Amino acid sequence: MQLALVQAREAGAAGEVPVGAVVVKDGMVLATGRNAPIAAQDPTAHAEIVALRAAAKALGNYRLDGCELFVTLEPCAMCAGAMLHGRLSRVVFGARDPKTGAAGSVLNLFEQAQLNHQTTLAGGVLEPDCSALLQTFFQGKREAVRVQASPLREDALRTPEARFASLADYPWAAHYISDLPALAGLRLHYLDEAGSAAPTLTWLCLHDRAMWSYQYRLLMPQWLGRGDRVVAPDLIGFGKSDKPKKESAHSLRWHRQVLAELVERLDLQHVVLVGSEWSIGFDLATAAPQRFEAVQPVMSEPEDADAAAYLAPFPDNGHRAALRAFSRPEAGAVGYSGE
């Protein structure tokens, strides 16, 4: 399966869905294959089919008696049928496929007693590694679609995603929104994680004026572990959100309106607001008391604070307009109502 993962990574690097396969006979690798339907312009060029074809040529026989196939993703119906026709002795797969899996997830062709050949089946081998590879690939695809759907305004900058690639303890999926009226096309980033299907509380985490959602990386697992929901936005100009080039673009009133629209859009209920350095939070809670349970003072910075991580969103002076706008002592104080 490790060899199949190598093939899967090569497929992903080529822009294909990262699935790899290996055919083994008598303990020796007979053939390998990786997904190639895009490059080959062939809907049948799944990793398993590619490997089966190569193995048949190596043996000089379309029958693959005594052969085993290892594949990183549960086979679809097409591939499962080919494996049964090839008379493999065993099939081993990694990640399960709840949408098209034909080895137990959607149906199981391998357990059909009416078929004239039976193939032994084993699933879940190195499943975390196989699943992680697929998840990373599709997250990248979704991110590319989001970026294309949210073009960058001419008066703003967007921090390259590579700046965030190696951050520790920040594994959560990015969420973006740009169609709130107050955003006027700017793209706002936020985290939205839930510890259970029906969380009791929602923790709305507002970062300090020189930080971003990364500030809550060590606290989020605690709340999620209790089954609560955590929403941690990056204010415009901070973190992964778009960054207007001019300081004059920033006012607490505008940021407050953006957050109010986000709370409404996400329909946040039973909210505990975390972070009181900004007056924004108190105003949000006052304006919509039916949504808020409590306001909790800003958390102190963790002892292992990584200064480089907090600077990641700001690669140069052009990205720092918000930092400059709110660097004045009065700009971040509780009760400040800057226009």
Salt bridges, closest charged atoms under 4 A:
GLU10 OE1 - ARG34 NE 3.98
ASP42 OD2 - ARG53 NH1 3.76
GLU68 OE2 - ARG90 NE 2.65
GLU127 OE2 - ARG96 NE 3.95
GLU143 OE1 - ARG146 NH2 3.07
GLU143 OE2 - ARG187 NH1 3.65
ASP155 OD2 - ARG153 NH2 2.79
GLU161 OE2 - LYS240 NZ 3.15
ASP179 OD1 - ARG265 NH1 3.01
ASP192 OD2 - ARG229 NH2 2.78
ASP228 OD2 - ARG226 NH2 3.50
ASP234 OD2 - HIS189 ND1 2.74
ASP242 OD1 - ARG158 NE 2.73
GLU247 OE2 - ARG324 NE 2.81
GLU264 OE1 - ARG291 NH2 3.23
ASP267 OD1 - ARG291 NH1 2.95
GLU277 OE2 - ARG209 NE 2.94
ASP283 OD2 - ARG256 NE 2.76
GLU293 OE2 - HIS270 ND1 2.77
ASP304 OD1 - ARG217 NH2 3.50
ASP316 OD1 - HIS319 ND1 2.75
GLU330 OE2 - ARG328 NE 3.42
GLU339 OE1 - ARG253 NH1 2.67
